[in-house]
Amino acid sequence: MQNEEKRKRIIAAVTVAGVILIVILFAVVIYQIIEISVLSERRNRLREEYENTLEQIVEGNDWLENYELNEDAIMYQLALQNGYRPR
């Protein structure tokens, strides 16, 4: 009788430990899935920002080249806009 009760307690303890282990592992898996999705969204957002930055650099270079080619005309227009009157 004592051995049977002891055996039942051991079986119950092992079952509880097993269930707790399964619940903990399930929680870890869920956490990892959420973390992967968050990092994936962040990677996509950073990729978009990178592409936008490259686009702005190209546009900036185009503007700079245009400015360098037409610097005198641009300076003259700015001077006129700011009150300069040619003689």
N, C-alpha and C positions, 0 to 999 in steps of 0.2 A: 504494500500500500504506500509506504513512504517512497519507495523507488518510483512508483508510478506518478505520484504527485511531483516529485523532483523532476521527472522526465517531462511532465506537462509544463512545468514552470520554465524549464530550459527551452522547450519548443516554443512557448509563448514569447520568451525573451528573444530568441533568434528570429521569430516572425516579426516582432516589433522592430528589432534592429534592421532587418531586411527592408521593411516598409519605409522606415526613416531614411535608409540609404537610398532607396529608389526615389523618394520625394526630393531629397537633396540633389541627386543627380539630375532629376527632371528640372528642378529650379535652375541649376547651372546651365543646362542645355537651353532653356528659355532665355536666360540672361545672355548667353552667347549669340543666340539668334537675333535678339534685339540689338546687341552691340554691333554685330555685322551689318545690320540694316542702317544703323546710325552712321557708321563709318563709310558705308557705301554712298549714302546721301551726301556726306561731307566731301568725299572724294569727287563726286559729280559736281558739287558746288565749286570746289577749288579748281576743277578742270575748266568750268565755265569762266571763272574769274581770270584764270591764266590766259584763255583764248581772248577774252575781252581786253586784257592788258596788252597782249601781242597786237591786237587790232588797233588799239590806241597808239601804240608805238609806231606802227606803219603809217597811221594817219598823221601823227606828229612829224614823222620824217618827211611825208609829202608836203605838209604845211611849211616845214623848215626849208625844204628845197625850193618851194614856190616863193618863200620870203627872200631867200638868198638871190634868186633870179630877178626878183622885182623889188629889191630893197629900196632903190631910189624913188620909185613911183609910190610905194607904200608910205615911205617917210614923208613925201610931199603931200599925200592925201591926209595923213595924220596931222601935219602942220596946218593944212587948210582947215581941218575940223577943229583945231584948237586955237583958231584966231589969227594965224599967220596970213598976211596979205602980201602977195608978190608986188614988187615995185614996178 
